[in-house]
């Protein structure tokens, strides 16, 4: 009876250790899965941040190019306005000369 009792106790301890080992392995597996999921999410966030930074840099470059083009056009308009003013003065002067010649 005592040997059977000792064998039953050893079997119970073995099964308890096996169950504890299974729980530990399940916990480790769950932790590994959670870590892998977290790492995937972190990489995805990093990718999105990188895309946003790239888009922001492109938008900034477009804005800079548009500002430069606007400045170029303003300068061109100023040149054209100055040329038009010069032509108007010449026409007035020529018209005055023609009127004086006819008078």
Backbone as CSV, one residue per row, in Angstrom:
resi,resn,N_x,N_y,N_z,CA_x,CA_y,CA_z,C_x,C_y,C_z
1,UNK,0.845,-1.187,0.000,0.000,0.000,0.000,0.882,1.239,0.000
2,UNK,1.938,1.221,0.786,2.834,2.367,0.878,3.544,2.616,-0.449
3,UNK,3.974,1.557,-1.142,4.649,1.700,-2.426,3.697,2.288,-3.454
4,UNK,2.461,1.842,-3.427,1.457,2.358,-4.366,1.194,3.822,-4.065
5,UNK,1.170,4.175,-2.789,0.936,5.552,-2.385,2.092,6.437,-2.841
6,UNK,3.318,5.944,-2.698,4.486,6.705,-3.118,4.513,6.862,-4.641
7,UNK,4.148,5.799,-5.335,4.091,5.855,-6.805,3.030,6.850,-7.257
8,UNK,1.903,6.863,-6.586,0.831,7.816,-6.931,1.307,9.238,-6.672
9,UNK,2.029,9.444,-5.569,2.544,10.779,-5.256,3.553,11.215,-6.311
10,UNK,4.469,10.301,-6.707,5.439,10.636,-7.762,4.725,10.964,-9.072
11,UNK,3.706,10.196,-9.410,2.947,10.450,-10.632,2.253,11.811,-10.553
12,UNK,1.674,12.135,-9.392,1.009,13.416,-9.211,2.010,14.563,-9.349
13,UNK,3.210,14.435,-8.765,4.238,15.467,-8.871,4.710,15.620,-10.322
14,UNK,4.887,14.458,-11.008,5.295,14.511,-12.411,4.253,15.245,-13.246
15,UNK,2.979,14.901,-13.038,1.901,15.546,-13.796,1.807,17.038,-13.465
16,UNK,2.040,17.381,-12.187,2.008,18.788,-11.785,3.146,19.546,-12.468
17,UNK,4.352,18.933,-12.513,5.475,19.575,-13.195,5.192,19.720,-14.696
18,UNK,4.620,18.678,-15.278,4.294,18.720,-16.711,3.276,19.822,-16.985
19,UNK,2.271,19.945,-16.135,1.260,20.992,-16.313,1.893,22.373,-16.146
20,UNK,2.782,22.509,-15.155,3.459,23.787,-14.936,4.343,24.121,-16.144
21,UNK,5.029,23.096,-16.667,5.862,23.317,-17.852,5.008,23.750,-19.041
22,UNK,3.837,23.128,-19.205,2.937,23.511,-20.301,2.452,24.943,-20.130
23,UNK,2.093,25.318,-18.898,1.647,26.700,-18.647,2.777,27.683,-18.932
24,UNK,3.990,27.318,-18.506,5.145,28.186,-18.743,5.405,28.322,-20.244
25,UNK,5.338,27.226,-20.969,5.560,27.258,-22.416,4.462,28.072,-23.093
26,UNK,3.229,27.940,-22.639,2.125,28.715,-23.222,2.316,30.200,-22.943
27,UNK,2.745,30.511,-21.722,2.986,31.920,-21.377,4.126,32.490,-22.225
28,UNK,5.203,31.707,-22.397,6.324,32.170,-23.229,5.883,32.361,-24.677
29,UNK,5.072,31.432,-25.164,4.582,31.529,-26.537,3.692,32.765,-26.695
30,UNK,2.818,33.018,-25.740,1.950,34.202,-25.792,2.791,35.478,-25.741
31,UNK,3.816,35.485,-24.905,4.682,36.654,-24.810,5.439,36.871,-26.122
32,UNK,5.904,35.783,-26.738,6.620,35.902,-28.013,5.688,36.426,-29.100
33,UNK,4.442,35.931,-29.105,3.476,36.419,-30.085,3.164,37.898,-29.853
34,UNK,2.999,38.293,-28.606,2.709,39.696,-28.290,3.885,40.576,-28.694
35,UNK,5.103,40.110,-28.436,6.293,40.876,-28.808,6.384,41.016,-30.328
36,UNK,6.138,39.935,-31.047,6.191,39.981,-32.517,5.133,40.942,-33.051
37,UNK,3.948,40.903,-32.466,2.874,41.812,-32.887,3.270,43.260,-32.616
38,UNK,3.824,43.497,-31.445,4.265,44.857,-31.086,5.341,45.342,-32.049
39,UNK,6.285,44.466,-32.374,7.358,44.842,-33.296,6.808,45.146,-34.689
40,UNK,5.833,44.342,-35.155,5.213,44.616,-36.456,4.516,45.972,-36.442
41,UNK,3.778,46.246,-35.356,3.085,47.537,-35.247,4.087,48.688,-35.203
42,UNK,5.183,48.514,-34.494,6.205,49.564,-34.417,6.822,49.806,-35.795
43,UNK,7.103,48.738,-36.535,7.661,48.895,-37.884,6.662,49.596,-38.802
44,UNK,5.389,49.257,-38.670,4.351,49.894,-39.483,4.256,51.384,-39.146
45,UNK,4.317,51.713,-37.857,4.296,53.131,-37.460,5.514,53.855,-38.015
46,UNK,6.675,53.225,-37.933,7.895,53.837,-38.473,7.770,54.060,-39.973
47,UNK,7.179,53.087,-40.679,6.990,53.215,-42.123,6.054,54.384,-42.428
48,UNK,4.955,54.483,-41.677,4.009,55.591,-41.902,4.653,56.933,-41.596
49,UNK,5.417,56.999,-40.508,6.109,58.250,-40.163,7.077,58.618,-41.282
50,UNK,7.801,57.632,-41.793,8.746,57.878,-42.882,8.012,58.389,-44.122
51,UNK,6.873,57.778,-44.452,6.079,58.234,-45.601,5.600,59.668,-45.389
52,UNK,5.134,59.978,-44.175,4.664,61.333,-43.893,5.799,62.344,-43.982
53,UNK,6.962,61.978,-43.464,8.112,62.883,-43.542,8.519,63.117,-44.993
54,UNK,8.487,62.049,-45.795,8.825,62.173,-47.216,7.798,63.067,-47.923
55,UNK,6.514,62.858,-47.619,5.464,63.683,-48.231,5.609,65.144,-47.798
56,UNK,5.926,65.364,-46.532,6.119,66.737,-46.039,7.301,67.396,-46.753
57,UNK,8.385,66.656,-46.926,9.553,67.207,-47.617,9.214,67.536,-49.070
58,UNK,8.440,66.652,-49.716,8.042,66.914,-51.101,7.140,68.142,-51.175
59,UNK,6.209,68.271,-50.238,5.316,69.431,-50.223,6.119,70.712,-49.993
60,UNK,7.079,70.649,-49.099,7.924,71.813,-48.836,8.709,72.195,-50.084
61,UNK,9.225,71.201,-50.779,9.977,71.468,-52.013,9.054,72.062,-53.082
62,UNK,7.833,71.522,-53.195,6.876,72.093,-54.162,6.559,73.541,-53.812
63,UNK,6.334,73.812,-52.523,6.049,75.185,-52.090,7.228,76.105,-52.409
64,UNK,8.439,75.636,-52.173,9.625,76.430,-52.471,9.709,76.713,-53.968
65,UNK,9.463,75.684,-54.780,9.515,75.858,-56.235,8.418,76.822,-56.699
66,UNK,7.233,76.708,-56.110,6.143,77.611,-56.485,6.457,79.045,-56.074
67,UNK,7.047,79.227,-54.917,7.427,80.569,-54.466,8.483,81.160,-55.396
68,UNK,9.445,80.337,-55.807,10.485,80.814,-56.727,9.866,81.187,-58.068
69,UNK,8.938,80.371,-58.542,8.267,80.669,-59.814,7.436,81.947,-59.700
70,UNK,6.749,82.121,-58.584,5.958,83.339,-58.372,6.872,84.560,-58.366
71,UNK,8.011,84.448,-57.727,8.952,85.568,-57.695,9.484,85.859,-59.101
72,UNK,9.781,84.811,-59.862,10.246,84.991,-61.231,9.180,85.703,-62.061
73,UNK,7.920,85.292,-61.897,6.827,85.918,-62.644,6.625,87.375,-62.222
74,UNK,6.749,87.657,-60.915,6.638,89.049,-60.448,7.725,89.912,-61.084
75,UNK,8.933,89.389,-61.119,10.043,90.140,-61.718,9.784,90.367,-63.208
76,UNK,9.282,89.338,-63.890,8.981,89.462,-65.314,7.881,90.512,-65.536
77,UNK,6.848,90.479,-64.688,5.769,91.469,-64.790,6.315,92.882,-64.588
78,UNK,7.191,93.036,-63.615,7.788,94.356,-63.375,8.546,94.830,-64.615
79,UNK,9.284,93.923,-65.248,10.025,94.272,-66.464,9.056,94.683,-67.574
80,UNK,7.980,93.904,-67.726,6.994,94.229,-68.767,6.305,95.560,-68.479
81,UNK,5.976,95.815,-67.205,5.338,97.088,-66.845,6.274,98.255,-67.133
82,UNK,7.546,98.100,-66.839,8.521,99.164,-67.116,8.634,99.395,-68.618
83,UNK,8.651,98.315,-69.396,8.730,98.446,-70.859,7.481,99.126,-71.401
84,UNK,6.319,98.773,-70.867,5.068,99.395,-71.310,5.067,100.883,-70.975
85,UNK,5.546,101.244,-69.803,5.608,102.657,-69.416,6.540,103.420,-70.356
86,UNK,7.662,102.808,-70.704,8.607,103.443,-71.636,7.952,103.640,-72.998
87,UNK,7.239,102.615,-73.475,6.563,102.732,-74.774,5.479,103.806,-74.739
88,UNK,4.727,103.878,-73.633,3.693,104.916,-73.526,4.325,106.305,-73.580
89,UNK,5.436,106.496,-72.873,6.135,107.795,-72.913,6.599,108.127,-74.332
90,UNK,7.167,107.146,-75.008,7.627,107.366,-76.384,6.465,107.751,-77.293
91,UNK,5.346,107.013,-77.127,4.187,107.321,-77.962,3.669,108.733,-77.690
92,UNK,3.631,109.122,-76.410,3.184,110.484,-76.060,4.134,111.514,-76.672
93,UNK,5.441,111.224,-76.536,6.429,112.158,-77.079,6.294,112.265,-78.596
94,UNK,6.146,111.101,-79.248,6.003,111.108,-80.706,4.706,111.803,-81.131
95,UNK,3.636,111.573,-80.379,2.369,112.231,-80.692,2.506,113.749,-80.513
96,UNK,3.193,114.159,-79.477,3.407,115.604,-79.241,4.242,116.194,-80.373
97,UNK,5.273,115.459,-80.788,6.112,115.938,-81.904,5.299,116.045,-83.184
98,UNK,4.455,115.032,-83.439,3.630,115.052,-84.660,2.654,116.223,-84.621
99,UNK,2.044,116.470,-83.468,1.126,117.609,-83.342,1.864,118.918,-83.546
100,UNK,3.068,119.018,-83.008,3.855,120.251,-83.152,4.244,120.443,-84.622
101,UNK,4.543,119.332,-85.312,4.923,119.440,-86.716,3.729,119.878,-87.564
102,UNK,2.533,119.433,-87.168,1.337,119.788,-87.933,0.861,121.188,-87.618
103,UNK,1.214,121.732,-86.498,0.719,123.067,-86.118,1.422,124.201,-86.776
